Amino acid sequence: RESAVRDTSADVNFFGGSVLLGGELGSFLLGKAKPGFVKPGIALGAGLIASGYYINKNQKLGNGLGASCGLFLGVTMAREALNSRYKIIPACLGAMGFLIATFNFSQFNKT
């Protein structure tokens, strides 16, 4: 009999990628997107979703890609939070990026 417990480590990356893609799409449709942030946001969201796919295929590349995307998101949004009037959203996205990076680095070192 097969175990009912599945590996959920890819879910973190799928969640982060969905948040980024949904946020970029919403801000673009509402006309509130900053011109320099749309393409990198879409690329990072797609990178996180791709990393979840690779993790589900048991490839170590997934954790490396997820850690890189999360770290880039964290650094970029932390810098934006320091330079912006609206600090809460970039700060939350930066914290999410650092958490995703930390999680993926820990999973990368396990395998």
C-alpha positions as CSV (number, residue, x, y, z in Angstrom):
1,R,0.0,0.0,0.0
2,E,1.3,3.4,-1.0
3,S,1.7,6.2,1.6
4,A,-0.9,8.9,1.5
5,V,1.7,11.5,2.5
6,R,3.2,13.4,-0.5
7,D,6.2,15.7,-0.7
8,T,5.0,19.2,-0.4
9,S,8.3,21.1,-0.9
10,A,7.3,22.2,-4.4
11,D,4.1,23.9,-3.0
12,V,6.1,26.8,-1.6
13,N,7.5,27.6,-5.0
14,F,4.1,27.2,-6.7
15,F,2.5,29.5,-4.1
16,G,5.2,32.2,-4.5
17,G,5.1,32.0,-8.3
18,S,1.3,32.3,-8.3
19,V,1.4,35.3,-6.0
20,L,3.9,37.1,-8.3
21,L,2.2,36.3,-11.5
22,G,-1.2,37.2,-10.1
23,G,0.1,40.5,-8.7
24,E,1.8,41.5,-11.9
25,L,-1.3,40.6,-14.0
26,G,-3.6,42.5,-11.6
27,S,-1.4,45.6,-11.5
28,F,-1.0,45.6,-15.2
29,L,-4.7,45.3,-15.8
30,L,-5.5,48.1,-13.3
31,G,-2.8,50.3,-14.9
32,K,-0.8,50.6,-11.7
33,A,2.2,48.6,-12.8
34,K,5.6,50.2,-12.7
35,P,7.2,49.9,-16.1
36,G,10.5,48.4,-14.9
37,F,8.8,45.8,-12.7
38,V,6.4,43.9,-15.0
39,K,8.8,41.8,-17.0
40,P,11.1,40.8,-14.1
41,G,8.0,40.0,-12.0
42,I,6.7,37.7,-14.7
43,A,10.1,36.1,-15.1
44,L,10.5,35.5,-11.4
45,G,7.0,34.1,-11.1
46,A,7.6,31.8,-14.0
47,G,10.9,30.8,-12.5
48,L,9.3,29.8,-9.2
49,I,6.6,27.8,-10.9
50,A,9.3,26.1,-13.1
51,S,11.3,25.3,-9.9
52,G,8.2,23.7,-8.4
53,Y,7.9,21.6,-11.6
54,Y,11.5,20.5,-11.4
55,I,11.2,19.6,-7.7
56,N,8.2,17.4,-8.5
57,K,10.3,15.7,-11.1
58,N,13.0,15.0,-8.4
59,Q,15.6,17.2,-9.9
60,K,18.0,19.2,-7.7
61,L,17.8,22.0,-10.2
62,G,14.4,23.0,-8.8
63,N,15.7,23.9,-5.4
64,G,18.6,25.9,-6.9
65,L,16.3,27.8,-9.3
66,G,13.8,28.4,-6.5
67,A,16.5,29.7,-4.1
68,S,17.9,32.0,-6.8
69,C,14.5,33.5,-7.7
70,G,13.6,33.9,-4.0
71,L,16.8,35.6,-3.2
72,F,16.6,38.0,-6.1
73,L,12.9,38.8,-5.2
74,G,13.9,39.4,-1.6
75,V,16.8,41.7,-2.3
76,T,14.9,43.6,-5.0
77,M,11.8,44.1,-2.9
78,A,13.8,45.0,0.3
79,R,15.6,47.8,-1.7
80,E,12.2,48.9,-3.1
81,A,10.7,49.0,0.4
82,L,13.5,51.3,1.6
83,N,13.0,53.7,-1.3
84,S,9.2,53.7,-1.5
85,R,6.4,55.6,0.2
86,Y,4.3,52.4,0.3
87,K,6.5,50.2,2.3
88,I,4.2,47.3,3.4
89,I,3.7,45.5,0.1
90,P,7.4,45.5,-1.0
91,A,8.4,44.6,2.5
92,C,6.0,41.6,2.5
93,L,7.1,40.5,-0.9
94,G,10.7,40.8,0.2
95,A,10.1,38.7,3.3
96,M,8.3,36.1,1.1
97,G,11.3,36.0,-1.2
98,F,13.8,35.5,1.6
99,L,11.6,32.8,3.1
100,I,11.4,31.0,-0.2
101,A,15.1,31.3,-0.7
102,T,15.9,30.0,2.8
103,F,13.5,27.0,2.4
104,N,15.0,26.1,-1.0
105,F,18.6,26.4,0.3
106,S,17.7,24.1,3.1
107,Q,16.1,21.6,0.8
108,F,19.0,21.9,-1.7
109,N,21.5,21.0,1.1
110,K,19.4,17.9,2.2
111,T,19.7,16.2,-1.2
